[in-house]
Amino acid sequence: MPQSAHEPEELAEIRRAVRALCDGFPGEYWRAKDAVREYPAEFVDALTQAGFLAALIPTEHGGSGLSLEAACVIMEEIQASGCNGSSAHAQMYIMNTLLRYGSAEQKAQYLPRIASGELRLQAFGVSEPTSGTDTLSLKTRAVRDGDHYVINGQKIWTSRAEHSDLMLLLARTTPREEAASKTEGLSIFLVDMREAVQNGMTIKPIRTMMNHSSCEVFFDDLRIPASALVGEEGKGFRYILSGMNAERILIAAECIGDAKWFIEKATGYAKDRSVFARPIGQNQGVQFPIARCYAQMRAAELMVHHAARVYDEGGNPGEEANMAKLLASEASWAAADMCVQTFGGFGFAEEYDVERKFREARLYTVAPISTNLILSYLAEHVLGLPRSY
């Protein structure tokens, strides 16, 4: 699929390098993993060794020191190649909190080892069964006990928990009724899962419609050192907000990559498939939906890159990040639906990879934040309408 003629050469070079790596992981690889819901460890290791997952880690800590826009190109191209970046993308956006608010000791201890691949930071413990996206209502508690914190509670939809060495955990350190405000009293911890599992942490996989390595995580008197606290106690909610903007922008870039994959797949099939002695792509009923999805994707792509630039320039991209996530997820889902329709019955056959990517693309109008929550944010914080919840 043609790229923008205005893309800087350094981004185009990253795109080519990612594409070359992904060529080593064709559809057969992903179908095999999907069939048994197996984590694509070989793919994640290859991304790590190539330095792509250390894109946002500063060079002084062994990373590439790239911009968020460059990281977006990496994640987009993974998806556009037919691969699945959800197996590794958390290491990109979780990094923000550690980079911005971690102590010098925490950065020196963990960042070089994450960059080299010695450690994986893939788990983000935020959502809970009773709170969902109402983060301020979470119930997991961390109570200070001398030089330790004792953690009790439960997290859900903690993807890749089984395949991560470290978890960034959000827990309440001050009861909500005692906190100075509703956004205070939550704290961030960097938990070493290698020590925690079977010592108070239990991980239970959740089988879902796609191979996403989702889990429940239970905390029963888990003791972690006080040095695991990231930043100041009680300020954790504000710490994760900027990380959530990075998350939404990066996942929006993945959605653009998915949309490009579906459009390219549908275009190729519409050219090659003949019915009634003519290629089906000659029919406007087939070509118009493809063209519309292409236009929708390109418009969303502009917002994704705009949001990334606002972030890179030090601005507050709350509005842009949310719109990028909204527009890109809807563009990818529209392209997924169009692709299945173009393929007809063959779209449901595993060998074409359309049905696998279709299932994977459906996630992003729901997670990591639903379309309705984004619309509520825009209505209240951008348009000034009354708060709806």
PyMOL commands that set and color helices and strands:
alter all, ss='L'
color gray80, all
select helices_A, chain A and resi 9-22+27-36+41-49+52-54+59-61+68-80+85-87+90-101+104-116+135-137+161-163+176-178+193-196+226-228+236-272+280-282+284-312+318-348+350-352+354-365+371-382
alter helices_A, ss='H'
color red, helices_A
select strands_A, chain A and resi 121-125+141-145+148-156+166-172+186-192+201-206+214-225+229-230+274-275+278-279
alter strands_A, ss='S'
color yellow, strands_A
deselect
rebuild
show_as cartoon
